[in-house]
Amino acid sequence: MKKIAILAASSLIALSACASGPSKEEVTPVIESAKAENAAAKKMGFMWRDAGKMIKKAEAALKEGDTAQAMKLAKKAEFQGKMAQIQAKEQANAGPAF
Amino acid sequence: MKKFIIAMTALGLLGGAVAHAKTNPAQDLKEFRAYFFKKFPGVPLQEYANGIYGVNESRRVEWEATMEFPPFEPGVDAGQDLYNKYSKHFRKCFGNSAGKGIRQNYPYFDSKSGDIVTLEGAINDCLKKNGEKPLGWKKGKLAALVAYMASTSNGKAININVPNDKRALAWYERGKHHFYSKRGQLNLSCANCHVDSAGGQIRANILSPALGHVSHFPVYRKKWEARGSGVTGGFGTLHRRYGGCNKQVRAKPFKAQSDEYKALEYFHTYMSNGIKVNAPGVRQ
């Protein structure tokens, strides 16, 4: 019985740690990085359509205290910014295939 | 240090000259047309003014039925009313033509400013110079006005000139690069849909050939009609469509009349040289 109680208590602690998500201090630099990556993609003329919206939604989620959602969106936007820059570089010599 | 700067400048100029030496719009046009003639054997050049209706028989039947009572006519009449309202300004800006029968020559490279002048841009410049409020770029009044003005060019062959001026060639190359560059999350270029897959299906839609695209703009789209209001609600300019295409591949669109879209229009229109203006078109 004692063992079960210890296990349940430790599970609860673990679950609550997951639910609280990353801290605000952890999310903010990821949002800033997402902004920088997408600004660079925009400058190259290759920004993707939804990255800007994702960043706005991440900021709103952070404001509301949903740091897990904010982190998820910020990472997605950051990834899109990086991919768009790779795309721009790959397309530097784009031309007809015929 | 001075020698180094001179050497780098010379190298830069040489590089620029080499890049422009590679630019051969006439050869590009020849190859572009040849590709479509091979892809759609037997379709004459002028048929490309009709978009997918020139290459897809079942859609052509539907389009011919639509054209018995063209849905754009009240909108073109509204465009004519606007033209009449501004015609005194247009006489000053466009000379004797007063803006009629000039669509086939736009966009053009202005050697004085080094800029590309689109018809929409020239109209709004003219309105501003004459104390009028410029019209919104993508739809509504300006699209209807241009639809009317373009209709006065119907039957005249598109005639875009790319002079041997490094600035004009740079505009052309920029537009060509945009056209062939894959972009957006879907990683698709204009050419992937409208060259490689022209005539094919994307969901329930047929992809139109890029050859002849510009001949029937502004277009009256059923999709825009459903979203818009009034008789001009279905009209949209070429730059509205560019923005829509970019969004569809999940790329962030550029602004209408941005340098990027002006360059694209310059290249895109040059590729349709020789095709007669057939505006406005009805599209889905």
Boltz contact constraints between the chains, C-beta under 6 A:
constraints:
  - contact:
      token1: [A, 46]
      token2: [B, 183]
      max_distance: 6.0
  - contact:
      token1: [A, 47]
      token2: [B, 252]
      max_distance: 6.0
  - contact:
      token1: [A, 48]
      token2: [B, 184]
      max_distance: 6.0
  - contact:
      token1: [A, 48]
      token2: [B, 185]
      max_distance: 6.0
  - contact:
      token1: [A, 48]
      token2: [B, 250]
      max_distance: 6.0
  - contact:
      token1: [A, 49]
      token2: [B, 247]
      max_distance: 6.0
  - contact:
      token1: [A, 49]
      token2: [B, 250]
      max_distance: 6.0
  - contact:
      token1: [A, 49]
      token2: [B, 251]
      max_distance: 6.0
  - contact:
      token1: [A, 49]
      token2: [B, 252]
      max_distance: 6.0
  - contact:
      token1: [A, 91]
      token2: [B, 181]
      max_distance: 6.0
  - contact:
      token1: [A, 91]
      token2: [B, 182]
      max_distance: 6.0
  - contact:
      token1: [A, 94]
      token2: [B, 180]
      max_distance: 6.0
  - contact:
      token1: [A, 94]
      token2: [B, 181]
      max_distance: 6.0
  - contact:
      token1: [A, 95]
      token2: [B, 180]
      max_distance: 6.0
  - contact:
      token1: [A, 98]
      token2: [B, 35]
      max_distance: 6.0
